[in-house]
Amino acid sequence: MARETITRADSAPPRHDPYGRSGITRLRPTWRGVSVAALALTLVAVEVITGDSALLLVLVVVALPLVVAPVVVLWRARQAAGSEIHLMVDPPLVPVGAPSDLLVHLVPLGNASFPPWSLERPSAHRRAGPPDPPGPVEPAPSRGMLAPDTGRLIRSDRVGSDARASSTVPLPTRRRGVFTVGPLRLWVHDPFALFGLTVATARPVLLVVHPRAVVGLTPPSVRPDTSGSTQFSDGPAGVHTDDPGGEWSGLRPYEPGDRLHLLSWQAEARSGALLVHDFRPDSEEVVAIVFDDRAGVHRSDAFEKALGFVYGLASSAEGPATEYDVSTLSGRRVHGSTTPEGLVAVSTFLAEVQPTRSSRVAASPASALPSDALLITTPTAAGSLPPSLDPSSVVVVE
């Protein structure tokens, strides 16, 4: 699964304005350009003070690039008008330490080729948290008065009109969390890298780094008792029923005791196997898990392992889908399942969980813990739990 954003480069400046005033306002010098300009001013001052006309030739050599560079940058910005930038995170949802790449595709439009370009590095524009709500893509104003030097950017050569440029940039995944990469700006510079101008801004993309699942765990099965509450046992995961009053969930192999009128004769004619219609109960039983996210009572490695334990419960289940209601003592909550969509919800939730200090966490967790839920905690935090909790409902991840 990957997420892609497409951004079209800025439209060309008006034809009656040969320099494009909107482009000039975004034109920024680099540190190299500032240094060359400072050198030119120094030569002018020395020439005025000493009256040495020989310095005029040196001044012309130094100042000529400063005059030509802005024109070249604006011309390259015109060439880049109308092109498209494709950004994709592949994969956008990974466990801690797993590889994830930012794929950048530049597609020139029209008959003109795309000039040499530079893209901001994702590592310099990565922040925790989801991106802002999508809106119209507009050229982002340059941050500060200087354009970035080309050595700090991802550089690419000219792209022909019938070709496309592609770059793959690895993204850091050493730290768990939900991260926004971008917005990233596309720059064009002159050959001397004295000036730069933003020609497009790509929308930010999302990277979710969730806990690495703790392997070797058997997920609890869901079995209703006589009172209708959720029970945990070592049997097969999931619940199915042949009650046609429930929600139809597919076909399964025939088992002795199944009702004969639920046999699928169409499936038997096609495959020769006896299959029956399977239904899920209307009142689905849900595995309730409460995670101890109190601050100051966990070691960091144990905290991460406990999160991996929770993710392992949800991701390692086999058979029919199991529903999970995962919450924290601080009050955050998510409803997920072992389906692909449900795992995305659970993994994104666990990626954001951090130790929390709040009045709700400081209060006794016994009142907030459902009677049929598992409380996941760590060895250093288990001793501070109230003794009124049922020991069978507390799981200490060593």
LOSE-33859 format. One record per residue (C-alpha): y, z negated, x negated; residue in three letters. Coordinates in steps of 0.25 Angstrom, whole numbers, padded with zeros to 4 digits, always signed. Layout:
BEGIN
YZXAla/...
//
This chain:
BEGIN
+0000+0000+0000Met/+0014+0004-0006Ala/+0028+0004+0000Arg/+0037+0015-0003Glu/+0052+0017-0001Thr/+0059+0030-0002Ile/+0074+0031-0006Thr/+0083+0043-0006Arg/+0093+0045-0017Ala/+0108+0045-0014Asp/+0114+0057-0008Ser/+0122+0066-0016Ala/+0137+0063-0017Pro/+0146+0072-0009Pro/+0148+0086-0014Arg/+0163+0086-0014His/+0162+0074-0024Asp/+0157+0079-0037Pro/+0155+0065-0043Tyr/+0150+0058-0030Gly/+0159+0046-0029Arg/+0148+0038-0023Ser/+0140+0041-0035Gly/+0151+0037-0044Ile/+0153+0023-0038Thr/+0138+0020-0041Arg/+0139+0026-0055Leu/+0137+0014-0065Arg/+0138+0014-0081Pro/+0126+0008-0088Thr/+0127-0001-0100Trp/+0126+0011-0109Arg/+0138+0017-0102Gly/+0146+0005-0103Val/+0143+0004-0118Ser/+0147+0019-0120Val/+0160+0017-0112Ala/+0163+0005-0120Ala/+0161+0013-0133Leu/+0170+0024-0127Ala/+0181+0014-0124Leu/+0180+0008-0138Thr/+0181+0021-0145Leu/+0194+0024-0136Val/+0200+0011-0141Ala/+0197+0013-0155Val/+0202+0027-0155Glu/+0215+0022-0148Val/+0217+0011-0159Ile/+0213+0019-0171Thr/+0218+0033-0167Gly/+0205+0039-0173Asp/+0203+0052-0166Ser/+0189+0053-0171Ala/+0185+0043-0161Leu/+0188+0053-0150Leu/+0176+0061-0153Leu/+0167+0049-0153Val/+0174+0045-0140Leu/+0171+0058-0133Val/+0156+0057-0137Val/+0155+0043-0131Val/+0163+0046-0119Ala/+0157+0059-0115Leu/+0144+0053-0110Pro/+0153+0043-0102Leu/+0159+0055-0095Val/+0147+0063-0093Val/+0137+0052-0088Ala/+0143+0049-0075Pro/+0143+0064-0071Val/+0129+0065-0075Val/+0125+0053-0067Val/+0132+0058-0054Leu/+0125+0072-0056Trp/+0112+0065-0057Arg/+0114+0057-0045Ala/+0117+0070-0037Arg/+0103+0075-0042Gln/+0096+0062-0037Ala/+0102+0063-0023Ala/+0092+0064-0012Gly/+0080+0060-0020Ser/+0070+0050-0016Glu/+0064+0037-0022Ile/+0051+0032-0018His/+0047+0018-0021Leu/+0033+0012-0019Met/+0027-0001-0023Val/+0012+0001-0025Asp/+0006-0008-0021Pro/+0017-0017-0014Pro/+0008-0029-0012Leu/+0000-0034-0024Val/-0006-0047-0029Pro/+0001-0054-0041Val/-0001-0047-0054Gly/-0006-0034-0047Ala/+0001-0021-0051Pro/+0011-0015-0042Ser/+0020-0003-0045Asp/+0033+0003-0040Leu/+0032+0018-0038Leu/+0045+0026-0039Val/+0045+0040-0035His/+0057+0049-0036Leu/+0058+0062-0028Val/+0069+0071-0030Pro/+0074+0079-0018Leu/+0080+0093-0018Gly/+0080+0103-0029Asn/+0086+0095-0040Ala/+0079+0086-0049Ser/+0081+0071-0050Phe/+0089+0067-0062Pro/+0084+0056-0072Pro/+0083+0043-0065Trp/+0081+0028-0067Ser/+0076+0018-0057Leu/+0078+0003-0058Glu/+0066-0005-0062Arg/+0059-0013-0051Pro/+0058-0026-0059Ser/+0073-0027-0060Ala/+0074-0026-0044His/+0063-0035-0039Arg/+0066-0047-0031Arg/+0058-0056-0022Ala/+0058-0054-0007Gly/+0056-0042+0002Pro/+0066-0031+0002Pro/+0078-0031+0012Asp/+0077-0024+0025Pro/+0077-0009+0023Pro/+0090-0002+0025Gly/+0097+0011+0021Pro/+0095+0015+0006Val/+0108+0016-0001Glu/+0112+0017-0015Pro/+0112+0003-0021Ala/+0125-0001-0028Pro/+0123-0003-0043Ser/+0122-0017-0046Arg/+0133-0020-0056Gly/+0142-0010-0063Met/+0132-0005-0073Leu/+0120+0005-0070Ala/+0107+0001-0077Pro/+0103+0007-0090Asp/+0092+0017-0089Thr/+0083+0008-0099Gly/+0082-0002-0087Arg/+0078+0008-0077Leu/+0065+0016-0074Ile/+0069+0030-0079Arg/+0064+0044-0075Ser/+0067+0058-0079Asp/+0072+0069-0071Arg/+0064+0073-0059Val/+0062+0087-0054Gly/+0065+0092-0040Ser/+0050+0094-0038Asp/+0045+0081-0044Ala/+0046+0066-0042Arg/+0047+0055-0052Ala/+0037+0043-0051Ser/+0038+0030-0058Ser/+0029+0018-0057Thr/+0034+0004-0060Val/+0026-0008-0061Pro/+0031-0020-0052Leu/+0029-0035-0057Pro/+0019-0042-0049Thr/+0017-0055-0057Arg/+0024-0063-0047Arg/+0020-0065-0032Arg/+0031-0062-0021Gly/+0037-0051-0012Val/+0046-0043-0021Phe/+0057-0032-0018Thr/+0058-0021-0028Val/+0071-0014-0028Gly/+0080-0008-0023Pro/+0079+0001-0035Leu/+0090+0010-0039Arg/+0088+0024-0045Leu/+0098+0028-0056Trp/+0103+0040-0063Val/+0110+0039-0076His/+0116+0049-0086Asp/+0108+0054-0098Pro/+0116+0043-0107Phe/+0113+0032-0097Ala/+0128+0029-0096Leu/+0129+0029-0081Phe/+0120+0027-0069Gly/+0120+0029-0054Leu/+0111+0024-0043Thr/+0106+0036-0035Val/+0096+0029-0026Ala/+0091+0015-0022Thr/+0077+0013-0018Ala/+0073+0003-0007Arg/+0066-0010-0012Pro/+0051-0011-0011Val/+0042-0023-0009Leu/+0032-0029-0018Leu/+0023-0040-0013Val/+0015-0048-0024Val/+0006-0057-0017His/-0004-0068-0023Pro/-0016-0063-0029Arg/-0028-0067-0020Ala/-0037-0078-0025Val/-0051-0071-0025Val/-0064-0077-0021Gly/-0060-0083-0008Leu/-0067-0082+0005Thr/-0056-0081+0017Pro/-0059-0091+0028Pro/-0064-0085+0041Ser/-0058-0087+0054Val/-0066-0093+0065Arg/-0061-0100+0078Pro/-0067-0113+0081Asp/-0068-0118+0095Thr/-0053-0122+0096Ser/-0048-0109+0091Gly/-0043-0113+0078Ser/-0046-0106+0065Thr/-0057-0111+0056Gln/-0061-0107+0042Phe/-0075-0104+0038Ser/-0083-0097+0027Asp/-0088-0086+0037Gly/-0084-0071+0037Pro/-0069-0069+0038Ala/-0063-0065+0051Gly/-0067-0066+0066Val/-0072-0055+0075His/-0077-0055+0089Thr/-0083-0046+0099Asp/-0075-0051+0111Asp/-0068-0038+0116Pro/-0057-0047+0121Gly/-0051-0048+0107Gly/-0044-0037+0098Glu/-0053-0026+0094Trp/-0053-0025+0078Ser/-0064-0014+0076Gly/-0079-0012+0074Leu/-0089-0021+0067Arg/-0104-0020+0065Pro/-0113-0025+0076Tyr/-0118-0039+0075Glu/-0129-0046+0083Pro/-0122-0053+0095Gly/-0111-0043+0097Asp/-0109-0038+0111Arg/-0115-0024+0113Leu/-0104-0019+0122His/-0095-0020+0110Leu/-0103-0010+0102Leu/-0095+0003+0097Ser/-0105+0014+0101Trp/-0095+0025+0096Gln/-0096+0018+0082Ala/-0111+0017+0083Glu/-0112+0032+0087Ala/-0103+0036+0075Arg/-0109+0027+0064Ser/-0122+0022+0070Gly/-0118+0007+0067Ala/-0117-0003+0078Leu/-0102-0008+0078Leu/-0095-0017+0088Val/-0081-0018+0092His/-0075-0030+0085Asp/-0063-0039+0091Phe/-0054-0049+0086Arg/-0051-0061+0094Pro/-0038-0061+0101Asp/-0034-0074+0096Ser/-0036-0071+0081Glu/-0040-0083+0072Glu/-0031-0084+0060Val/-0033-0090+0046Val/-0021-0100+0044Ala/-0017-0102+0030Ile/-0006-0111+0026Val/-0001-0111+0011Phe/+0005-0123+0004Asp/+0018-0117-0001Asp/+0025-0130-0004Arg/+0033-0130-0017Ala/+0031-0140-0028Gly/+0016-0143-0026Val/+0010-0130-0031His/+0007-0125-0045Arg/+0011-0110-0046Ser/-0002-0104-0050Asp/-0009-0113-0039Ala/+0001-0108-0029Phe/-0001-0094-0032Glu/-0017-0096-0031Lys/-0016-0102-0018Ala/-0008-0090-0013Leu/-0019-0081-0018Gly/-0029-0090-0011Phe/-0022-0087+0002Val/-0021-0072-0001Tyr/-0035-0072-0005Gly/-0039-0078+0009Leu/-0032-0066+0016Ala/-0036-0055+0007Ser/-0050-0058+0004Ser/-0055-0059+0019Ala/-0066-0048+0023Glu/-0070-0044+0036Gly/-0061-0044+0049Pro/-0047-0047+0047Ala/-0043-0062+0045Thr/-0029-0066+0050Glu/-0021-0076+0042Tyr/-0010-0085+0045Asp/-0004-0089+0032Val/+0008-0099+0031Ser/+0014-0108+0021Thr/+0019-0123+0022Leu/+0033-0118+0021Ser/+0032-0110+0034Gly/+0030-0096+0030Arg/+0019-0088+0037Arg/+0012-0075+0038Val/+0001-0069+0047His/-0009-0060+0039Gly/-0023-0055+0039Ser/-0033-0049+0030Thr/-0029-0035+0035Thr/-0020-0027+0025Pro/-0008-0029+0033Glu/-0011-0044+0035Gly/-0013-0045+0020Leu/+0000-0039+0017Val/+0007-0050+0025Ala/-0001-0061+0019Val/+0001-0056+0005Ser/+0016-0054+0007Thr/+0017-0068+0012Phe/+0010-0074+0001Leu/+0018-0066-0009Ala/+0030-0074-0004Glu/+0025-0088-0003Val/+0032-0097-0013Gln/+0032-0113-0014Pro/+0042-0118-0004Thr/+0050-0130-0003Arg/+0054-0133+0012Ser/+0055-0144+0022Ser/+0043-0138+0029Arg/+0034-0138+0017Val/+0039-0152+0014Ala/+0034-0157+0027Ala/+0019-0160+0029Ser/+0011-0147+0030Pro/+0001-0153+0038Ala/+0009-0151+0051Ser/+0011-0136+0047Ala/-0003-0133+0044Leu/-0011-0127+0055Pro/-0024-0135+0058Ser/-0033-0122+0055Asp/-0026-0117+0043Ala/-0029-0118+0028Leu/-0018-0124+0019Leu/-0018-0118+0005Ile/-0013-0126-0006Thr/-0014-0129-0021Thr/-0020-0141-0028Pro/-0006-0147-0032Thr/-0001-0146-0018Ala/-0014-0151-0011Ala/-0011-0165-0014Gly/+0003-0165-0007Ser/-0003-0160+0006Leu/-0004-0170+0018Pro/-0017-0177+0019Pro/-0017-0175+0034Ser/-0021-0160+0031Leu/-0036-0156+0033Asp/-0042-0154+0019Pro/-0050-0143+0025Ser/-0038-0135+0028Ser/-0032-0136+0014Val/-0036-0126+0003Val/-0032-0130-0011Val/-0032-0118-0020Val/-0036-0123-0034Glu/
//
